[in-house]
């Protein structure tokens, strides 16, 4: 058995593909949940080559003041 170290930071990884309609609510709900943790946190949004405006929404969210969002944009759809 080993001694588990306490969690210092939580990273939430979310794949995104053509989610422009649901993305703002997803970000809002995930941010609210993370803020309640009482720990350091980040949300990694990974756009898998969306053809809608998902990438633009992600970048905008990551550029807001005090944002905990990191946007990763893939240049094409790599699938699951």
C-alpha positions in Angstrom: 0.0 0.0 0.0 1.2 3.6 -0.5 0.3 6.9 1.1 -1.8 9.0 -1.3 -0.8 12.6 -1.6 -3.5 15.2 -1.2 -4.9 16.6 -4.5 -3.4 20.0 -5.1 -5.0 20.9 -8.4 -8.0 19.6 -10.3 -7.9 19.5 -14.1 -11.2 18.9 -16.0 -10.6 17.8 -19.6 -13.5 18.3 -22.0 -13.5 17.3 -25.7 -15.5 19.7 -27.9 -16.8 19.1 -31.4 -19.4 21.4 -32.9 -20.9 22.4 -29.6 -21.4 26.2 -30.1 -25.0 26.0 -28.8 -24.2 24.1 -25.6 -20.7 25.4 -24.9 -21.6 28.6 -22.9 -23.8 26.6 -20.5 -21.2 23.8 -20.2 -18.5 26.3 -19.3 -20.8 28.1 -16.8 -21.8 24.8 -15.0 -18.3 23.4 -15.0 -16.8 26.6 -13.6 -19.4 26.7 -10.9 -18.7 23.1 -9.9 -14.9 23.8 -9.9 -15.3 26.9 -7.8 -17.0 24.9 -5.1 -14.0 22.5 -4.7 -11.9 24.8 -2.6 -8.8 23.8 -4.6 -6.8 25.1 -7.5 -8.5 24.1 -10.8 -8.4 24.4 -14.5 -10.7 23.5 -17.4 -9.0 22.2 -20.6 -11.3 22.5 -23.6 -10.0 20.6 -26.6 -11.6 21.4 -29.9 -11.4 18.5 -32.3 -11.7 20.4 -35.6 -15.2 21.9 -35.1 -16.7 23.5 -38.2 -18.9 25.8 -36.2 -17.9 28.7 -33.9 -16.9 26.4 -30.9 -13.2 27.3 -31.2 -13.9 31.1 -31.2 -16.1 30.7 -28.1 -13.4 28.7 -26.3 -10.7 31.2 -27.1 -13.0 34.0 -25.9 -13.6 32.2 -22.6 -9.9 31.5 -22.1 -9.0 35.2 -22.6 -11.4 36.5 -19.9 -9.9 38.1 -16.8 -9.0 35.5 -14.2 -10.0 32.7 -16.5 -9.1 29.1 -15.5 -9.9 27.9 -19.0 -7.2 26.6 -21.4 -8.3 26.2 -25.0 -6.5 23.6 -27.2 -7.5 23.8 -30.9 -6.7 20.8 -33.1 -6.6 21.6 -36.9 -8.8 18.7 -37.9 -11.1 16.1 -36.5 -9.1 13.2 -35.0 -12.1 11.4 -33.6 -12.2 9.4 -30.4 
